[in-house]
Each structure stands twice: as structure tokens, then as C-alpha cells.
Amino acid sequence: PPPPPMGGAPPPPPPPGNAPALPSGGGRPAGFLSEIQMGKSLKKTTTKDSSAAAVAGRVLG
């Protein structure tokens, strides 16, 4: 398509309702969202940081 004319108004946004619908729930239990909204605590996790250099802190030579 040709480029829009310089200084003109931008084209109008597409009409709502033509976006693909996301699947509701996503395989989660029905009360999952309500539990989060009520402040249910999340599972504790352990972070393993592997971004440090392999030779950090070692004396080379």
C-alpha cells in the first residue's frame, strides 16, 4: 500500500471485537483467580542464579 500522506490524521483504530479470543481459564482450577484476589499465599521457590561467570573470584595463573 502507498504511504500515508504527510501531515494527515492517523488512520482510525480497528473496530473492537475482531481480536482473537483467549481461552478462558487456561486449564487452571475455577477458584484460582479468586484465591489470588483474596490474598492466598504463593508457593515458596528457590532461585538458582547461573548468570555469574564461572571463574568469578578465582585466581588465574
Contacts in CASP RR format, 6 or more apart in sequence:
PFRMAT RR
TARGET T0000
AUTHOR 0000-0000-0000
METHOD contacts of the structure
MODEL  1
PPPPPMGGAPPPPPPPGNAPALPSGGGRPAGFLSEIQMGKSLKKTTTKDS
SAAAVAGRVLG
4 10 0 8 1.000
4 11 0 8 1.000
25 32 0 8 1.000
END
